[in-house]
Amino acid sequence: MEHMNVVIIGAGWSGLTLAKTYIQAHPDVDLTVLEAADSVGGVWASHRLYPGLRTNSILGSYENPDFPMTVNKFGVKPGEHIPGPVVHQYMTDFAKTFDIWRRIRFRTKVEEIQQASNGEWILTLTTSQSKDGKGTTTTKKIAVDKLIIATGVTGNPNMPDIPGADTFDAPLFHAKDFLQKKELLKTAKKVVVYGGSKSAWDAVYAYSTSGTPVEWVIRESGGGPCWMSPILVTPLKKCLEHLVLTRLLTLFNPTLLGNNDGYDFWRRLLHGTVIGRWFVGKFWGTLEGDVVQLNGFDKDPEIKKLKPWFSAFWSGPSLSILNYPTDFFQYVKNGTARIHYADITHLTRRTVHLSTGEALEVDALHCSTGWKHEPSIKISPPSLAAKLGLPTNSDEPSTNLTRVADKEILERFPSLRDQPKVTAKRHAVDVKSRKTPYRLYRYMVPPAATYERNLAIAGAVISLGSTVNAQMQALWITAYLDGSLQLPKSIDEIEYSTELSTRFGHWRYPADYGDRHPTLAFDSLPYFDELLRDLGLKFQRKGSWWKELLEDYRPADYRGIVDEWVDLQGTVARRED
């Protein structure tokens, strides 16, 4: 059986950033990246670049801190959103620049993870190859010392189980496969787009701009359309993604992160007092009201159908940006895209039947119905999945730890008691799925295996500032796996910290995926701070108090962070000698 030292599963942002960081800290490491696809990128892999795909972020906000996306090389101008093919090329260049490319085994899928009695991880792999026009698949097992699962939470499609699907006799597919169905943009006379997420908006725009009429079905039993914002918001016309990563504004967000950062007094004032909560309400009301006004949700009866069903306060990173080159709403106003609030009850030949009684004759059903938010890898035995903090099908009884955590959360943030009446996104399609949430210390390490230091989960979190998040997690995991990261000495402290963060997601983002996996919006910067403090690194990096409060954080603010940590470890080693 082949033996490997460090294995990373997945070559998306998290996997590539982890490989770069681990190699930078340990140049002689035996490290391998296993990737099921035939290209890097994860959600930006070549087979997932559907028509019109581009980032919510603008140039300078979606890159690794140590690998700037320059105008000359990548052709994206300041203030522009980044096209999907450019992101894919950037990630390919990133892998080649940092000596990762030769370590990637493409078309190699991890089917199963087991743990041997000696603690090693046993992976069952299938590798696909093509020779003389014929495809072959081989299966093998490998033994691994240290394992990082970096498959993220947006790779396992959640397809609805619709009665009559086998009789539909037309393309029925998930948004993940839009690229493979792109001919529909030329051939389809009418399509149904099912769902209210950002990928649904993208699909509606792609079909509408190609002249294909769209029947847009948003589940009446679901969570409604997601919040979509113009990139510039508030009376000051500031970029939304920059506001989210501005320290002063993060103070208006309830969060358990960022304690002892010098701003605890202001957080207690804003969230622990009546007058403070009034100011917090005004902040969120201004932000939400500006989006409603700019989008014209209350000015047109058809556009109003896209007004979210819940306050922006309860929305996590599913809050997205209108990053289209032309006005999206014109296609709703002129009838190219017709909106239906309904569930799909069943399908017949080329016909989608709705709970309203309508029958829509179409040429395709495009499902933007989200993700299962769990690894597609089999964990054996099932009890191992629970040990690793991964979602399981087991019932989740309330424990005393849960009750204590809930009590602390609601005492510190009374505003979270008033939960919105909205269906959580995790239940919007598959009501039969009631999996337990991810339970990970610092959103990366299973409490039951924390002191073993041989496994970590990267990217099991949806956050704004995702490329910086990938770098912060990569550095933390590197230090954790090589033993240099100091952990709490008490397992009780680790377990309670994990329970507190898990339950906080349940209370803070009930309209998003908060009760399934870590979800961070205005919490992103405090999370980065937390990880840097664990590592003993400087987290306030602006140079003056007023810049620290008023300037947003971008990837460039963390440039050289890995070298800082490597230097710090050298200094610590010399002191110990």
GUMI-803663 format. One line per field, with one value per residue (C-alpha): residue in one letter; x, z, y. Coordinates in steps of 0.001 Angstrom, whole numbers. Layout:
N
res	A,...
xx	X,...
zz	Z,...
yy	Y,...
! end
This chain:
577
res	M,E,H,M,N,V,V,I,I,G,A,G,W,S,G,L,T,L,A,K,T,Y,I,Q,A,H,P,D,V,D,L,T,V,L,E,A,A,D,S,V,G,G,V,W,A,S,H,R,L,Y,P,G,L,R,T,N,S,I,L,G,S,Y,E,N,P,D,F,P,M,T,V,N,K,F,G,V,K,P,G,E,H,I,P,G,P,V,V,H,Q,Y,M,T,D,F,A,K,T,F,D,I,W,R,R,I,R,F,R,T,K,V,E,E,I,Q,Q,A,S,N,G,E,W,I,L,T,L,T,T,S,Q,S,K,D,G,K,G,T,T,T,T,K,K,I,A,V,D,K,L,I,I,A,T,G,V,T,G,N,P,N,M,P,D,I,P,G,A,D,T,F,D,A,P,L,F,H,A,K,D,F,L,Q,K,K,E,L,L,K,T,A,K,K,V,V,V,Y,G,G,S,K,S,A,W,D,A,V,Y,A,Y,S,T,S,G,T,P,V,E,W,V,I,R,E,S,G,G,G,P,C,W,M,S,P,I,L,V,T,P,L,K,K,C,L,E,H,L,V,L,T,R,L,L,T,L,F,N,P,T,L,L,G,N,N,D,G,Y,D,F,W,R,R,L,L,H,G,T,V,I,G,R,W,F,V,G,K,F,W,G,T,L,E,G,D,V,V,Q,L,N,G,F,D,K,D,P,E,I,K,K,L,K,P,W,F,S,A,F,W,S,G,P,S,L,S,I,L,N,Y,P,T,D,F,F,Q,Y,V,K,N,G,T,A,R,I,H,Y,A,D,I,T,H,L,T,R,R,T,V,H,L,S,T,G,E,A,L,E,V,D,A,L,H,C,S,T,G,W,K,H,E,P,S,I,K,I,S,P,P,S,L,A,A,K,L,G,L,P,T,N,S,D,E,P,S,T,N,L,T,R,V,A,D,K,E,I,L,E,R,F,P,S,L,R,D,Q,P,K,V,T,A,K,R,H,A,V,D,V,K,S,R,K,T,P,Y,R,L,Y,R,Y,M,V,P,P,A,A,T,Y,E,R,N,L,A,I,A,G,A,V,I,S,L,G,S,T,V,N,A,Q,M,Q,A,L,W,I,T,A,Y,L,D,G,S,L,Q,L,P,K,S,I,D,E,I,E,Y,S,T,E,L,S,T,R,F,G,H,W,R,Y,P,A,D,Y,G,D,R,H,P,T,L,A,F,D,S,L,P,Y,F,D,E,L,L,R,D,L,G,L,K,F,Q,R,K,G,S,W,W,K,E,L,L,E,D,Y,R,P,A,D,Y,R,G,I,V,D,E,W,V,D,L,Q,G,T,V,A,R,R,E,D
xx	0,1342,2127,1940,2809,394,-2639,-5068,-8382,-9549,-7808,-10110,-9244,-8843,-6829,-4440,-3894,-3183,-693,1086,1227,2391,5109,6218,6540,8000,9784,10807,7347,5935,2595,1,-3247,-6008,-8487,-11468,-11745,-9254,-8482,-7956,-10410,-13191,-16227,-13961,-12827,-13095,-16169,-18121,-17619,-21207,-22049,-21674,-20121,-18132,-17133,-19143,-15811,-13950,-10278,-8037,-10565,-10452,-6877,-4332,-2425,897,-203,-1766,-4085,-2415,-4149,-1403,-1422,-5116,-6763,-9271,-9533,-9957,-13601,-14493,-15893,-13663,-14929,-14949,-12368,-9964,-10349,-9673,-6539,-5395,-5750,-3908,-1044,-1113,-661,2250,3947,4017,5197,1809,982,3374,1926,-1682,-3178,-6032,-9049,-8455,-11552,-11530,-14376,-13911,-12009,-11207,-8835,-6435,-5707,-2342,-4078,-3207,-5885,-6767,-8173,-9874,-9208,-10576,-8534,-9987,-7798,-8405,-6387,-7099,-10486,-11475,-11970,-10620,-10942,-8555,-9102,-6436,-5908,-3291,-2158,-1830,-254,-1924,-5152,-6883,-10370,-10690,-13725,-15738,-19510,-20521,-19512,-22256,-25399,-28792,-31220,-34908,-36732,-39631,-42305,-42391,-38786,-38238,-41030,-39931,-38091,-36091,-32893,-33300,-30093,-28427,-26793,-23417,-23827,-24950,-21790,-22520,-26041,-25050,-26487,-29892,-29070,-29344,-31883,-34427,-37671,-38515,-36982,-37888,-35324,-36099,-34799,-34109,-30346,-27621,-27040,-30742,-30384,-27307,-29217,-32212,-29893,-28017,-31190,-32882,-29920,-29798,-33467,-34841,-38040,-37786,-40431,-38721,-40175,-39310,-40568,-43427,-42416,-38790,-36870,-37723,-35314,-31902,-30841,-29232,-27539,-26005,-22280,-22432,-24712,-25559,-25846,-22023,-22030,-19533,-18709,-20715,-17924,-15630,-18176,-18407,-14657,-14508,-13853,-16130,-19126,-18409,-19186,-22848,-22992,-23693,-20741,-18923,-15685,-13130,-13208,-10394,-9548,-9879,-13500,-15367,-16812,-18437,-19852,-21398,-22833,-24293,-25733,-26242,-28233,-31570,-30131,-27300,-29680,-31660,-28539,-27856,-31399,-30937,-27716,-29317,-32460,-30404,-28482,-31620,-33654,-30971,-30958,-34763,-34786,-31941,-33489,-36954,-38577,-41554,-41950,-42974,-45338,-43176,-39898,-41520,-41760,-37976,-38023,-36611,-39003,-36788,-34682,-31137,-30011,-30715,-28993,-25491,-23102,-25976,-26415,-25023,-24161,-25832,-22644,-24251,-23050,-26617,-29770,-31070,-34537,-35410,-36028,-38531,-40283,-40595,-41846,-38846,-38578,-41902,-41805,-43937,-44202,-44971,-43633,-43166,-45615,-44708,-43451,-44913,-43490,-41807,-44252,-43615,-46686,-46918,-48779,-50771,-52306,-50286,-48673,-45582,-44524,-40757,-37595,-35570,-35712,-32678,-32413,-30589,-31453,-28276,-25907,-25995,-23216,-21501,-18546,-19482,-16904,-18033,-16742,-16498,-17772,-20541,-19449,-16154,-18012,-19389,-15910,-14600,-17270,-18909,-22667,-24435,-27978,-28271,-30761,-29375,-30750,-30382,-27588,-26738,-23842,-26319,-28573,-25671,-24434,-27905,-28291,-24978,-25743,-29175,-28018,-25233,-27376,-31041,-31942,-31424,-34442,-36789,-36245,-37806,-40550,-38815,-37837,-34126,-32307,-31136,-34762,-35894,-35595,-34947,-37236,-36226,-32637,-32058,-28360,-26380,-24256,-20500,-18980,-15447,-13189,-12311,-14410,-11533,-10779,-13060,-13024,-12859,-9646,-8111,-5015,-4244,-3144,-3558,-6741,-8320,-11269,-10600,-13252,-16268,-17338,-19062,-17629,-17312,-13634,-13284,-9737,-8423,-10383,-8641,-5244,-6039,-7322,-4370,-1840,-3754,-4031,-331,627,-1881,-629,3075,2533,3575,62,-758,-4156,-6268,-5128,-8680,-10867,-13856,-12821,-12502,-15860,-17681,-16071,-17186,-20723,-20949,-19904,-22153,-25213,-24419,-24817,-28264,-29370,-27551,-28347,-31650,-32567,-29269,-27245,-26276,-27547,-25706,-22185,-20151,-21590,-19803,-20734,-19843,-18223,-15464,-12931,-13315,-12755,-9529,-8463,-9169,-6993,-4103,-4157,-4059,-917,664,557,-504,-4192,-4618,-2526,-3527,-954,-3229,-6433,-8512,-7409,-8051,-11641,-12498,-10469,-11639,-9397,-8358,-6011,-3072,-3286,-2185,639,3632,1629,3096,6650,5790,4749,7813,10052,8183,8730,12447,12587,10777,13123,16209,14833,14211,17754
zz	0,-984,1962,1993,4653,4002,1727,821,-736,-3153,-5383,-4869,-2981,361,-961,-3098,-385,2163,-152,-799,2916,4076,1408,2289,5954,5266,1874,2105,2934,1145,158,-2375,-3529,-4710,-7144,-8680,-11630,-14432,-13511,-10415,-9084,-7196,-7981,-10533,-12225,-16015,-16083,-13763,-15584,-16656,-19051,-17472,-14234,-12462,-8917,-6567,-5644,-7647,-8577,-5509,-3272,-4681,-4629,-2384,-336,-1781,-5423,-6632,-9632,-11769,-14491,-17050,-16636,-16146,-17998,-15295,-14595,-11169,-10090,-12392,-11332,-12329,-15051,-14161,-16809,-15403,-11881,-13228,-15044,-11925,-9804,-12401,-12409,-8605,-8453,-10885,-9260,-5767,-6797,-6236,-9777,-9873,-6581,-7821,-8884,-11197,-11954,-8599,-6441,-2767,-2382,1252,4391,7196,10136,10949,14483,14382,13623,9924,7443,4794,1638,-1152,-4459,-7973,-10795,-14253,-17331,-21044,-23580,-27271,-26823,-24080,-20428,-17665,-13890,-11362,-7621,-4916,-1233,271,3836,5016,8137,8029,6156,5220,3724,1610,-512,783,1072,-2520,-4426,-3605,-5583,-3888,-6563,-5662,-5943,-8231,-9139,-12863,-13500,-15561,-17949,-18446,-21711,-21615,-19905,-16112,-14377,-11462,-11838,-11354,-14854,-16619,-18742,-20194,-21099,-22516,-25951,-24385,-24568,-28351,-28779,-25940,-26602,-22901,-19651,-15990,-13448,-10025,-6921,-5498,-4841,-6582,-9096,-9999,-10657,-12796,-14804,-15326,-16559,-18910,-20516,-20681,-22322,-24920,-25749,-24053,-22013,-18401,-16026,-12706,-9971,-6390,-3847,-1740,898,820,2030,-827,-3010,-1584,-862,-3942,-3577,-5911,-5321,-3946,-934,1890,1366,1225,-1834,-406,-1877,75,322,1713,4328,5562,6241,7942,11666,12834,11065,12354,15817,14778,14184,17022,17143,19622,17746,18358,22155,23884,20735,22423,21372,23889,25674,22497,21654,25118,24749,21299,21946,25693,26205,24914,23445,21845,20189,18888,17084,15772,14419,12715,11077,9613,8691,6734,4912,4061,3136,754,-1076,-1294,-2675,-5156,-6511,-6707,-4869,-3830,-7148,-9509,-8760,-10629,-9129,-5684,-6081,-5696,-2378,276,2829,5810,7123,5811,9439,9348,6023,6054,3108,804,527,-2935,-5487,-8721,-10709,-14159,-17013,-17764,-15732,-14436,-13573,-17110,-18033,-15213,-16150,-19860,-19164,-20466,-16962,-15244,-11501,-9815,-6078,-6140,-5562,-8376,-7678,-10554,-14112,-17287,-20794,-21197,-18678,-15170,-12918,-10091,-6780,-8133,-10758,-13620,-16167,-17856,-21194,-21453,-23022,-19824,-16028,-14512,-10752,-8704,-5556,-3566,-2014,477,2469,3356,1847,-901,561,2460,6039,7472,9892,10288,13888,12530,10819,14182,15722,12898,13454,10074,9377,10180,9875,13594,15788,17662,21214,23226,25788,28862,26901,24275,26874,28557,25198,24190,27520,27118,23530,24286,27432,25501,22432,23425,19883,18667,20670,18133,15361,11910,10667,7576,6304,6737,3474,4684,4697,1555,-858,934,3959,4721,5330,8967,9280,12269,11655,11319,14812,14525,16894,15216,12329,11370,13916,15440,19244,19794,17747,18500,20296,17641,15228,12139,10519,9698,7665,5487,3798,5668,6125,3851,4467,2842,2172,1168,-215,2996,4943,2943,3852,7547,7829,5851,8204,11322,10035,9100,12610,14107,12129,12680,16437,16811,17525,21214,21998,25139,27621,28605,26296,28109,26918,23342,23431,24892,22460,19606,20936,21449,17864,16439,18327,17524,13821,14591,16326,14173,10634,10779,7240,5854,6525,10047,11671,9214,8820,9802,8173,8346,6940,9160,11373,8832,10065,13752,12694,10908,14054,16199,14097,13941,17701,18117,15978,17940,14938,14651,13737,13768,10733,9652,11570,13305,15333,12879,9880,11939,12487,9158,6441,5077,5087,1773,819,463,4194,4898,2372,3816,6692,6190,6245,9428,11049,9791,11184,14487,14770,14113,16859,19286,18449,19048,22401,23447,22432
yy	0,3414,5681,9490,12041,14956,14671,17449,16449,19132,21709,24679,27864,26077,23153,25195,27814,25097,23413,26714,27519,24102,23970,27505,26548,23091,23091,19415,18097,15052,16618,15458,17066,14725,16289,14469,16878,17363,20981,23111,25647,23871,26046,27773,24534,24520,22241,24581,27896,28433,31279,34711,33453,36153,37040,39205,40760,43363,43433,43445,41708,38181,36943,35298,37906,36732,36530,39808,39650,42307,44285,43623,39854,39111,41992,42949,46658,48292,48264,45367,41999,39090,36712,33006,31999,34613,33217,29727,30906,32771,29627,27556,30079,30138,26359,26475,29479,27940,24452,22829,21712,18735,17497,17334,14012,14936,12715,11013,10778,9837,7374,6386,7398,4969,5090,2278,1137,2912,6254,6381,7333,4762,6315,4399,6158,5760,7247,7821,7677,7866,5889,5356,6965,4545,5397,3210,3420,1952,1582,1546,2258,4557,5216,8834,10350,13772,14441,17698,17555,20698,19876,22840,22930,23735,20636,18134,19143,19025,17856,17835,14514,15451,12874,12155,13196,10035,11083,14706,13924,17168,18359,18332,19366,21133,24556,22844,21349,24540,24679,21249,22434,25826,24949,25585,29291,28926,26123,26386,28234,28444,27134,26841,28035,26570,28360,31806,31699,33710,30925,31154,34879,34118,31531,33819,36555,34198,32867,36286,37997,35207,35843,32712,33291,32092,30766,31500,29281,30261,27747,29044,26482,27654,30655,33014,34992,35815,39381,40938,44284,46842,46923,50507,50973,53384,57154,57208,54877,52438,49025,46438,43857,46573,47610,44024,43985,47408,47034,49847,48315,44817,46201,46499,42760,40303,37908,35709,36271,38990,39025,40916,42857,46247,46838,44679,47721,48990,45564,45287,48781,48119,44664,44533,47741,48974,52174,50221,47782,50756,52006,48513,48349,51720,50527,47406,49324,51860,49138,47208,50271,51441,48096,48090,51619,51087,47880,49423,46527,48686,50512,47710,44791,42278,43461,43318,39537,39472,41319,38939,37530,38297,41173,41512,41232,37484,36911,35506,35321,34281,38057,38689,41342,42437,41904,41919,44153,45337,45969,42636,43911,45003,41357,40980,44209,43333,39808,37854,36372,35571,34921,32250,31602,27890,24406,21936,19100,16781,16538,15125,15177,18587,20061,21393,21305,23841,23869,26847,24574,26042,23733,25175,23679,24144,22743,22358,22454,24202,23520,26145,24248,24561,22079,19245,20955,17732,15859,13417,11021,7937,7867,4345,3367,6015,6576,7931,10788,11889,11715,13903,16569,15909,15881,12601,11294,10614,12406,15376,15410,18571,18304,20314,21809,22987,24555,26349,27656,28882,30632,32484,33501,34907,36692,38423,39139,39542,40649,37074,35895,37465,34907,35475,33189,31886,28455,27896,27283,23898,22694,24480,21531,18276,18316,14725,15739,16627,16008,17179,20290,20453,20514,21823,23736,27036,25654,23322,20594,17918,18263,14488,14271,17662,16403,13781,16551,14392,15694,19055,20301,23362,25456,24056,27656,30164,33612,36995,37625,33975,34156,35687,33102,30375,31861,32305,28741,27386,28967,27872,24283,24187,25248,22818,19808,20493,20863,24500,25825,25975,24462,24823,22204,21321,19229,20725,24196,22960,21189,24181,26616,24344,24025,27787,28569,25842,27063,30683,29909,28498,31707,34263,33070,31161,32268,31017,27864,28890,25695,23436,24828,27909,31015,34365,37773,40754,38076,37432,40006,39031,35399,36307,38188,35138,32850,35322,35744,31965,32042,34876,37229,40854,41109,44885,45736,49256,51287,53810,53656,55646,53559,50454,51512,53117,51368,48041,44998,43440,40584,42995,43770,40193,40037,38168,36680,33197,34552,36446,33198,31296,34053,33944,30200,30703,33320,31024,28150,30306,31441,27841,26889
! end
